[in-house]
Amino acid sequence: MTNEFQIVFHNIDQSDAIADAVNKRISKLGRYCDEMISGRVVLDSPHNNHHKGRVYSVGLEIHTSSKEVRVNQDQHDNHAHEDLYVAIRDAFNAAERQLKSIDKKHRTVPPHKTDMAMGDLIN
């Protein structure tokens, strides 16, 4: 896995703790796809609504050798996303699900021995 990920802070103060949390999540994704080439993580706080509080959004782009995975957790009404770490977790969980589905589609299942024996009888 090449670890060429860009972390972009938009309307948020850059923090080593947040960058470390994102990097840990990126390395965890390597369990599900060892062919990640590059990616981009955008951390944003698009609205400062005084009544609803500050809600964060997280966008992910992950480029693999077979597909591009995109996740946009832009949930302005989700009060759980008033915590940036929760928004990061939710976005990476969605990316994990997408990477798992890609892995399942590309996995080949060897034919079962009984299927081969039945095929020999038919031919």
PyMOL commands that set and color helices and strands:
alter all, ss='L'
color gray80, all
select helices_A, chain A and resi 16-29+79-82+84-106+113-122
alter helices_A, ss='H'
color red, helices_A
select strands_A, chain A and resi 4-10+36-49+53-64+68-73
alter strands_A, ss='S'
color yellow, strands_A
deselect
rebuild
show_as cartoon
